[in-house]
Amino acid sequence: MHVGDIIEVEVEGIDERGDGVASYEDRTVLVPGLFPGERGRVQIEALSRHGPRAHAWLRSVVRASPDRRALPCPRQERHPRNGGRSKPACAGCPLMDIEIAAQREAKRARVVREHGLELSALIGGDEFGYRWSSKRMVSGRPGRLVLGSRVSGRRQRDWVADMRGCLVDHPRITAAIDQLEDRANALEIEPWREGAGDLRYLWAKTNGEAVVLTLITSSADSKAARELGPWLVEAGVAAGVVHSVQAEASNVIRGVDTRVIAGEVELALRLAEVELRIGPLGFLQPNPVVAAQAYRDLVGPPPAEASAELGRTLACDLYAGAGVTTALLRERYVEVVPCESYPESAAALGVEPQTAEAFCRDWLASTRPTPELIVANPPRAGLGEAVCAGLLELAAERVHIMSCNPATLRADLDRLAPGYQRIGLRGYDTLPQTPHVELVAWLRRR
């Protein structure tokens, strides 16, 4: 096989990016825009140096899936190398070409094929308008801004895909960002580029009613902050606007020196019946409706034991975050001890910031009783060896884990296998149109 070869392949599944996975001779061939059960003519674009893998682009579909559909969003137009377009197509929804039921089946099959994790169910919700938190990169030129997402593998400003009218964002976010773009163009706000310019990123959040916008600029002296920010509140586009500065030459979005420009910048919302107040740079689940079901399942018994009662005395909540799972556990347990390393979140929970590893170590060194349940919702990197070792020593009767990464969950389950058996595993489609899936695993001590 050589770069430039044109071959015909049949896709068996999808990978973690949503690319179609096919086999050809002794290689795995990855093809964006080709889906399970489909056959296509593809052209080899690159050969991996790190294994028998090739990357290809789709020239034509030879046999289409019955689940293939016309793209609902024109920003997602599929064509090799953007079809010579002057602007790149958005790559944020790689599974949008197929119906939602087929997307979910492809996700379920990937979790089984790649990680050996069989799901009892994959729970979903609305496939459009579900995102309550969304970000934009700013590109273009004064009067002709492009507000969108960076195209994979491209770092130049000119490779930002326009996301105007985004279908997966909550309609209030889409409307607010589109109005912001129009006003910024009228004011000829300058986009940031290679260390110069003004507006770099936007961050929008909603509670379903109000919208809060954060303008992230390259310096404190910002026309966007002075002129665009106040107008957004005065015109009713947003309930509140915040200004944050990101002056570093990096792709980090979160800025520093955050200040309120105008309006109310905390959002009040209910997540899994828990009252929350989320600040402009605080974490908000992109899909709170489906996430709420995952949180409820995380603190309760597995579906197979739906009528079972867990212990009522003592539970621990690792990676407690905004405190949703802590609040849900307190409805069931006399005592709940949260653990959170992020200082602001820990302060809101009334505890000192602490890593999960240190929490397990300190608990083992104390005379505290063994918890009946330990709930953990780690970041994408998973629990890791040290925390899993601590959980094995703590020997709680139950351990429930929520994970956004099947690969690290599989590794953590293997580490915990000497002391725990898995009694349930369920998936949650929190980001429709993408290959992302959340998982909840229920473990019981052997």
C-alpha positions in Angstrom: 0.0 0.0 0.0 1.2 3.5 -0.9 0.1 7.0 -0.4 -2.2 7.9 -3.3 -3.5 4.4 -3.8 -7.3 4.1 -4.5 -8.8 1.1 -2.9 -12.3 -0.2 -2.0 -13.0 -1.0 1.6 -15.9 -2.1 3.8 -16.3 -0.4 7.2 -16.7 -2.6 10.3 -17.1 0.1 13.0 -16.0 3.5 14.1 -13.0 4.7 16.2 -12.8 7.2 19.0 -12.9 10.1 16.5 -15.9 8.8 14.6 -13.8 7.6 11.6 -14.9 4.5 9.8 -12.7 1.5 10.6 -11.9 -1.0 7.7 -9.4 -3.8 7.1 -7.4 -4.0 3.9 -4.7 -6.6 3.5 -2.6 -6.3 6.6 -3.7 -2.8 7.6 -6.4 -1.0 9.4 -7.8 1.9 7.2 -9.5 4.9 8.9 -12.0 6.8 6.7 -13.9 9.9 7.9 -17.5 9.9 6.6 -17.9 6.2 6.0 -20.0 4.2 8.5 -20.5 0.6 9.7 -21.8 -1.6 6.9 -20.9 0.8 4.2 -18.5 0.2 1.3 -16.6 2.9 -0.4 -13.8 3.9 -2.7 -11.1 5.7 -0.7 -7.7 7.2 -1.4 -4.8 6.6 0.9 -3.6 9.9 2.4 -1.1 8.8 5.0 0.6 5.6 6.4 1.2 5.5 10.1 4.7 5.1 11.4 3.5 3.6 14.6 1.6 0.5 13.4 -0.2 -1.1 10.5 -2.6 1.7 10.0 -3.5 4.0 7.1 -5.6 7.2 6.8 -7.8 7.7 3.8 -10.4 10.1 2.5 -13.6 9.1 0.9 -13.9 9.4 -2.8 -17.3 7.8 -3.2 -19.8 5.6 -1.4 -20.2 2.3 -3.3 -22.8 0.8 -0.9 -24.6 3.1 1.5 -26.1 2.2 4.8 -29.9 2.3 5.0 -29.4 4.6 8.0 -27.5 7.3 6.0 -29.4 10.6 5.7 -29.1 14.0 4.1 -26.9 16.1 6.4 -29.2 18.2 8.6 -26.5 20.9 9.0 -24.9 22.5 5.9 -21.8 23.5 8.0 -21.0 19.7 8.1 -20.7 19.3 4.3 -18.5 16.3 3.5 -16.1 16.4 0.6 -12.4 15.4 0.3 -10.2 18.3 1.4 -13.2 20.6 1.7 -14.0 20.2 -2.0 -11.9 23.2 -2.9 -14.1 25.4 -0.7 -12.6 28.7 0.4 -13.8 27.9 4.0 -13.4 24.5 5.8 -16.4 22.5 6.8 -17.1 22.0 10.5 -15.9 18.6 11.8 -17.6 18.8 15.2 -20.4 16.3 14.3 -18.7 13.4 12.5 -21.6 11.0 12.9 -24.3 13.4 11.7 -24.6 11.6 8.3 -26.4 8.6 9.9 -29.7 8.4 11.9 -29.4 8.7 15.7 -30.3 5.1 16.4 -27.5 4.0 14.1 -25.1 6.4 15.8 -25.9 4.8 19.2 -25.5 1.3 17.9 -22.1 2.2 16.4 -21.0 3.7 19.8 -22.2 0.6 21.7 -20.4 -1.7 19.2 -17.2 0.3 19.5 -17.2 0.0 23.3 -17.6 -3.8 23.0 -15.1 -4.2 20.1 -12.3 -2.1 21.4 -12.7 -2.5 25.1 -14.7 -5.7 25.8 -17.3 -3.7 27.7 -20.9 -4.9 27.0 -23.5 -2.3 27.9 -26.9 -3.2 29.3 -28.3 0.0 27.6 -27.3 3.2 26.0 -29.5 6.0 27.2 -30.1 9.1 25.0 -32.1 12.2 24.7 -32.6 15.0 22.1 -30.1 14.8 19.2 -30.2 18.5 18.5 -30.2 21.6 20.7 -28.8 19.7 23.7 -25.6 21.6 24.4 -26.0 24.1 27.4 -22.3 25.0 27.3 -20.4 25.9 24.1 -17.2 27.6 23.0 -16.1 29.4 19.8 -12.7 30.3 18.4 -12.6 33.7 16.6 -11.0 34.0 13.2 -11.5 36.0 10.0 -11.0 39.7 9.7 -12.7 42.9 11.0 -16.2 43.0 9.6 -16.0 39.4 8.4 -15.4 37.4 11.5 -15.6 33.6 11.6 -16.9 32.1 14.9 -16.4 28.4 15.1 -14.1 25.5 15.8 -10.5 24.6 14.8 -10.4 22.1 12.0 -8.5 19.0 13.1 -4.8 19.1 12.4 -4.8 22.7 11.3 -3.4 25.5 13.5 -3.6 28.5 11.2 -6.3 31.0 11.8 -7.7 30.4 8.3 -8.6 26.9 9.3 -11.5 27.7 11.6 -14.8 26.3 10.6 -17.8 28.6 10.7 -20.4 27.3 13.2 -23.1 30.0 12.6 -26.5 28.5 13.3 -25.1 25.4 15.1 -27.8 22.8 15.5 -26.4 20.9 18.5 -26.1 24.0 20.7 -29.1 25.1 22.7 -31.2 27.4 20.6 -30.6 30.3 23.0 -26.9 29.9 22.7 -27.0 29.7 18.9 -29.1 32.9 18.8 -26.9 34.8 21.2 -23.7 33.9 19.4 -25.1 34.8 16.0 -26.3 38.2 17.3 -22.9 38.7 18.9 -21.2 38.0 15.6 -23.4 40.5 13.8 -22.7 43.3 16.3 -18.9 42.5 16.4 -18.8 42.8 12.6 -20.7 46.1 12.8 -18.1 47.4 15.3 -15.2 45.9 13.2 -13.9 44.0 16.2 -10.4 42.6 15.4 -9.8 38.9 15.8 -6.6 37.7 17.5 -3.9 36.3 15.3 -0.4 35.2 16.1 0.0 37.4 19.1 -1.9 40.4 17.8 -5.5 41.5 17.7 -8.4 41.5 20.2 -11.1 38.8 20.5 -9.8 35.2 20.7 -12.6 33.0 22.1 -16.2 33.0 23.3 -17.7 30.9 26.0 -21.5 30.6 26.2 -23.6 28.9 28.9 -27.3 28.7 29.5 -29.8 27.3 32.0 -32.4 26.9 29.3 -33.6 30.5 29.7 -30.8 33.0 30.3 -27.4 33.1 28.5 -24.1 34.2 30.0 -21.3 35.1 27.6 -17.5 35.3 28.4 -15.4 37.3 26.0 -11.8 36.1 26.1 -9.4 38.6 24.6 -5.6 39.0 24.1 -5.3 41.9 26.5 -7.1 43.9 29.2 -7.2 46.8 26.8 -10.0 45.4 24.6 -12.4 47.1 22.2 -14.6 43.9 22.4 -14.8 44.3 26.2 -15.5 48.0 26.1 -18.0 48.3 23.2 -19.3 44.8 22.5 -19.7 43.6 26.0 -22.1 46.2 27.5 -24.2 46.1 24.3 -24.9 42.4 24.6 -26.7 43.0 27.9 -28.4 46.3 26.9 -29.8 44.6 23.8 -31.0 41.6 25.7 -28.7 39.1 23.9 -27.3 37.9 27.2 -28.2 38.1 30.9 -24.6 38.8 31.8 -21.2 39.3 30.1 -17.7 38.6 31.5 -14.3 39.6 30.2 -11.3 37.3 30.6 -7.7 37.8 29.3 -5.7 35.0 27.6 -2.4 36.6 26.5 -0.4 33.4 26.1 0.6 32.0 22.7 -1.2 28.7 23.4 -4.5 27.0 22.6 -5.8 27.3 26.2 -9.2 29.0 26.2 -9.6 29.8 29.9 -8.2 33.2 30.6 -7.2 35.1 33.8 -8.1 38.5 35.3 -11.8 37.7 34.9 -14.1 40.7 35.5 -17.8 41.3 35.1 -18.7 43.7 32.3 -22.5 43.8 32.9 -25.5 41.9 34.1 -25.9 38.8 36.2 -23.2 36.2 35.5 -24.2 33.3 37.6 -26.7 30.8 36.2 -29.2 29.1 38.5 -30.3 25.7 37.3 -31.4 22.2 38.5 -29.4 19.2 37.6 -30.9 15.8 38.8 -33.2 17.9 41.1 -30.1 19.5 42.7 -30.0 23.3 42.8 -26.8 24.7 41.4 -25.3 28.1 40.6 -22.7 28.0 37.8 -20.3 30.9 37.2 -19.1 32.0 33.7 -15.9 29.8 33.9 -17.3 27.0 36.0 -17.9 23.5 34.7 -21.4 22.8 33.3 -22.3 19.5 31.7 -22.9 20.1 28.0 -25.9 17.9 28.1 -27.4 18.2 31.6 -30.6 16.3 30.7 -28.9 13.0 29.9 -26.1 13.7 32.5 -28.8 14.0 35.2 -29.9 10.4 34.5 -26.2 9.2 34.7 -25.8 11.0 38.0 -28.9 9.4 39.5 -27.8 6.0 38.3 -24.3 6.5 39.7 -25.5 6.9 43.3 -28.1 4.2 43.2 -28.1 0.4 42.6 -27.5 -1.1 39.2 -30.6 -1.6 36.9 -30.6 -5.3 37.7 -31.1 -4.5 41.4 -33.5 -1.6 40.9 -35.5 -2.4 44.0 -32.4 -3.1 46.2 -31.5 -0.8 49.0 -27.9 0.1 49.5 -26.5 0.9 52.9 -27.6 4.1 54.7 -24.8 5.0 56.9 -21.6 6.2 55.2 -20.7 7.1 51.6 -17.7 8.9 50.0 -17.8 11.0 46.8 -14.5 11.2 45.0 -14.1 13.9 42.3 -17.2 15.6 43.7 -17.0 18.6 41.4 -20.0 20.9 41.6 -21.5 18.7 44.3 -24.4 17.1 42.4 -23.6 13.5 43.4 -22.8 14.6 46.9 -26.3 16.1 47.2 -27.9 13.0 45.7 -26.0 10.8 48.1 -27.1 12.9 51.1 -30.7 11.9 50.2 -29.7 8.2 50.9 -26.9 8.3 53.5 -26.6 9.6 57.0 -23.0 10.8 56.3 -21.4 11.7 53.0 -17.8 12.7 52.7 -16.9 14.5 49.4 -13.4 14.8 47.9 -12.5 17.5 45.4 -9.1 18.9 44.4 -10.3 22.1 42.7 -10.1 24.8 45.4 -13.3 26.7 44.5 -15.4 23.5 44.2 -13.9 22.1 47.4 -14.7 25.4 49.3 -18.3 25.2 48.1 -18.5 21.6 49.5 -17.1 22.7 52.8 -13.9 20.6 52.6 -10.2 21.2 52.0 -9.0 20.6 48.4 -7.5 17.1 48.2 -6.7 14.6 45.5 -8.5 11.2 45.4 -5.1 9.5 46.0 -4.4 11.6 49.2 -8.0 11.1 50.3 -7.7 7.3 50.2 -4.3 7.4 51.9 -5.5 9.7 54.7 -8.7 7.6 55.3 -6.6 4.4 55.6 -4.3 6.1 58.1 -7.3 7.1 60.2 -9.6 5.2 62.5 -12.7 6.0 60.3 -15.0 3.0 59.5 -15.1 1.5 56.0 -17.5 3.3 53.7 -20.5 1.3 52.4 -20.3 3.0 49.0 -17.6 4.9 47.2 -18.7 6.9 44.1 -16.0 8.2 41.7 -16.4 10.4 38.6 -12.7 10.9 37.5 -11.5 13.0 34.6 -10.7 11.4 31.2 -7.4 10.0 32.5 -9.4 7.7 34.8 -8.7 6.6 38.4 -5.2 5.4 37.7 -3.0 2.8 39.6 -2.6 4.7 42.9 -6.3 5.4 43.4 -7.3 1.9 42.4 -4.8 0.5 44.9 -6.3 2.8 47.6 -9.8 1.6 46.8 -8.8 -2.0 47.0 -7.4 -1.3 50.5 -10.4 0.7 51.6 -12.6 -2.3 50.6 -15.9 -0.6 50.5 -18.9 -2.9 49.8 -19.7 -1.0 46.6 -17.8 1.1 44.2 -19.6 3.0 41.4 -17.6 4.7 38.7 -18.7 7.2 36.0 -16.3 7.6 33.1 -16.1 9.6 29.9 -13.3 7.3 28.5 -14.0 3.6 27.8 -10.2 2.9 27.5 -9.3 4.2 31.0 -12.4 2.7 32.5 -11.4 -0.7 31.1 -7.9 -0.3 32.7 -9.4 0.8 36.0 -11.8 -2.2 36.1 -8.9 -4.5 35.4 -7.0 -3.0 38.3 -9.9 -3.4 40.7 -10.8 -6.9 39.5 -8.9 -8.7 42.3 -11.3 -7.1 44.9 -14.4 -6.3 42.9 -16.8 -7.8 40.4 -18.7 -5.8 37.9 -22.5 -6.2 38.3 -23.7 -3.6 35.9 -22.6 -1.3 33.1 -24.7 1.3 31.2 -23.9 4.0 28.6 -25.2 7.5 28.1 -25.2 9.4 24.8 -24.4 12.8 26.2 -23.0 14.2 22.9 -25.1 13.0 20.0 -23.5 13.4 16.5 -20.1 12.5 18.0 -18.5 9.2 19.1 -18.4 10.3 22.7 -20.1 8.1 25.3 -20.4 8.3 29.1 -20.4 5.1 31.1 -21.5 4.1 34.6 -20.1 0.9 36.1 -21.4 -0.7 39.3 -18.9 -2.9 41.3 -19.5 -5.1 44.3 -16.8 -6.5 46.6 -15.9 -10.1 46.0 
